[in-house]
Amino acid sequence: MLNKSKSLEDHFMDVQSKKERNSVISLAYAEDGYSQIEIANFLSLSKSAISMIIKSDKSGDFNSFITCGILSILGRILSYNRYNIKSYLY
C-alpha cells in the first residue's frame, strides 16, 4: 500500500465551497489514493454521492484523465520506482 501524502483532514482543511470540496474529493481519490468509502466516511456522505462527484468533476480535461485512473496508476509506478521497488501491472 502506498503512503498518502496528505491526510483527509489536510485535504479538506481550507475548503470553503461545495465546488471546491468536489475538486478536493477528486484529488484525494486520484492523487492520494483514498478510496471512495474512506472519503465518504470522512465527509459523512454516501459512497454513491462521492462516486457521482468524481465522475462529474469538470475541473479540466487533465483531471478527467486522473479520475479515470490512467495517471494515478502511472504515478504509483513512478513512486515505486523512486524507491527501487519493482512494480508490475497484471
N, C-alpha and C positions, 0 to 999 in steps of 0.2 A: 504494500500500500504506500502511496506517495504521501509525503508530508505536505500539509496545506500551508500556504504562505501566510494566510491570514485567518483568524477565527471568524466565525459568523458575526460575532459582536463587533469586530473591527470593520467588517464589510458594511454593516448597516448603521454604524455609529452616527454618521453625519447625514443620513438620508432625510430629506425634507418633504418630498412629494411622492405620490404614487408612481409617477413616471420614472423618477429616479430610483425608487425601490425596485421597480420592474427591471431596470437595466442592471442594478446590482445583483438581483436574483440570477439573471443570465450569466453575469460574470462569475459569481460564486460557483455556479454549476459548471460552466465551461472551462474556466481557468484554474480554479482551485479544486475541482473535482468533488464538490459536495453533492450528495445525492438529492434528488427532489424531495425525498422524505425528510432528510436532515433539515433542509431549508424550510419545508412546510411546518415541521415541528417547532423550529426556532421562531417562526413568524406567526404561529397559530393559524395557519391556513391549511386547506386540504391539498393533498398531493396533486389532484386534478387541476386545482387553481394554479399551482406552480407550473405544471406541465403546459397549461394554456398560456401562461405569461411567457414562458421560454419560447414557445412556438410562435407567439405573436409579437415578440420583441422586434421592433423595426428600427433599431438604432444604427443600421447600416448594413450593407451587403457583407462586409468583412465579418461582422458579428454573426450573421446568419450562417457563415461557414463554421464559425466556432461552435454555435449551438448544434450544428449537425455532427459535431464531434471530430471532424477531419483535423483541424488544427490542435484540438485537445489531445488527440492520440499522438500527433507529431510532437507536441510539447512534452508529453510523457516519455517518449522515446529519447528525446534530446536530454531530458532531465536524468534519465537512467544513464545515458552515455557520458554525461558530465562526471558521474561518479564511477565510471569504468565498469558499469554493470551491464552484462549482456542482456539485450532485450529482443524479443521476438514477437511477431504478430502471428497468431494462428488463425 
